[in-house]
Amino acid sequence: MPTRFELLRFSHLVLVAGCAAVSGIAAGQDLPPVPEPLPRPRKPYAPVSPPLTAPQEAALTNQLLSTALPIDLPTTLRMVNENSPTIGVARAKLAEATARVDLARLIAMPDLVGGVNYYRLDGVTQNQRGEVFDVNRSFLNGFAGPRMRFALADALFQPLVANRLSEAAAANTDATINQSEYEAVSAFLDLQSMHAALAINADTLARVEQMVRYAEAAEEAGLAKTPADADRARTEAAIFRKERLDLTGQAGVASAQLTRLLLLDPNVNLKPTTPEVVPLTLVPPDTTFETLTATAIDLHPDAARARLELAAAETRLRQEKVSPLLPRFDVDYAIGGFGAGRNSYVGQFDSRSLLQASAIWQLDGFGFRYAAQVRVRRAEVAQMRFRLLETEARVAATAAAAAREAAAKYDGVDVAQKAVAEATEMYRKLRDTSFNMVGPRPQYDALEPLLAIRALNQARREYLNAVIGFNRAQFRLYTALGRPPIAALDTAAMKPTELPVAPPAIRRDVPQPGASNP
């Protein structure tokens, strides 16, 4: 039996519905139809195309890599110098600063002024004696000539200030070029690293797929050590195929970053001209940290710019100190014709010339404003000095950090190379025993070769990271010393190595189907 509350609620709903129906009929309009619910899919979503098989994935990856545009490091550095908007802005600022030097040198250059004056007076005027009388007169005057109006302090000091600022802009342009080139080098190293990792992955995947074939053959012959050997091998092959897809995507990201820096079409896919990765020595490893930091302070464009800005501030201070002692010159010389007459008549034209020259000494605000301006310039000099100390400390710290990193990376290449050699030897031994089924029992063991291949893959990736990190640290140190990376290409020396960083896609020492084992 419904409760009282339920009856009240039902009556309230009936009342509201009835009022709505009555209002609709009274308005002469039909009630809007009730919208039908949206159709819902009764079957789970199915992909449009089936997932790619392993050969299809490999073909797609090879197609993406084969259509890429090859590029090398020298081309990268030349293109970033030609196309980088950041470098273009810095060069435009340098051109502006150079133009301001020419502008400052022309402060005392006279202006050429010319024009025509017409004058008409009808009414009362007064003469020198104070007599007031009515006049009706007019005149016409045409003139042309040079005019000079400048402060001697500006003419002496402004060219010096502009020259210092122009040199500071040149140093800023050098710093911008160095940083832009290093960013391009770093992006190229990322691209090179991804393609070398793809080569390592291809070599590893070829070994794992060979292991899959051996495991499946051993399982069919009843020689598998465990029933899960073939499953384990196929799992490893799927993992490395997934890794290859990830590396292909990362290579595309690295290509997009490089095209952005080079201002190329973002749809262009870049790849290194050669998959070889070699360690490059740009700075001799026996150089002391003290020598490197001192070189950075002397040669780095940021430090040079700070010193030049300090020199410009000191020049402004000297100008403020001597400006009350130096005059301001106003010189006007005009030559032309003059004609006059009564009422609107203008006649009796004749030539005339006018020379007016003055030298004015000015003490702003009875000297108080001058003293305040000197204090402002002194504060600017103090700021520039502190900024120079801060810049030199930053430059020295950056060079020291880059030098220590480069020293650590130098030894890391040898350690990583030794790990690759050890992993290669381990793989060779396990291949000779497990792949050839040599042992007390004629069984195939997939676990040991799998561990060896994984260890070899990891050692090669670490070797690749060590070489890429070494090259990046060398270019970072070279840039921290105030030198453009493009200048290092002619003097770079390869660090001796015994093993290649990026192996071929399929190694010849991997047993192929139908071939005799080495």
Disulfide bonds with the S-S distance in Angstrom:
none
